[in-house]
């Protein structure tokens, strides 16, 4: 019996299987900025790392996205602020649209299961969820910066299950990363569902469930 469902946030609830780095890359390319993956990737990771623990706890999704876009643009040496604004707005609009649609899925699921959120984030995940209007769906929100552990560390998963008072074996984790989400859940004996977007990769485990969109989750539980 499944007692609870735990979700990743970025790339899972706000986008069907597409990580933030890839979404930002696509938005910059749409603005004519494409330095190549070998240049863009380390710049994005540096901007992302710079926000860990640096954002106020009450910083919401819009400000978070704007700060990250500003950091990436600075790393790329862009002086045109309109590009940064277009990237941030495009990212935010797409995120809010997907979060609104997925909120309906969460509303149905919480009638059957206890729900929680476990994310490698900046320390302000609670405020981000509140601004996005999804905080009421979760009994526990675990932000890696707040607890001091990042996925795939088993301790961040156990922090969530302990807070819910459930055994990991009775929990299913839903995420988009095979190395952080699937491997981490597997490491604590937790069932896992891999959200992959439109691609259909080989499952990470023999009995792994793979879904293209979060709307497909209910049919595999």
Helices and strands as residue ranges (DSSP letters): E 4-7, H 20-30, H 37-51, H 61-76, H 81-109, E 114-119, H 125-132, G 135-137, E 140-143, H 144-147, H 154-164, G 168-170, E 171-175, I 178-182, H 183-187, E 191-195, E 209-211, G 214-216, H 217-220
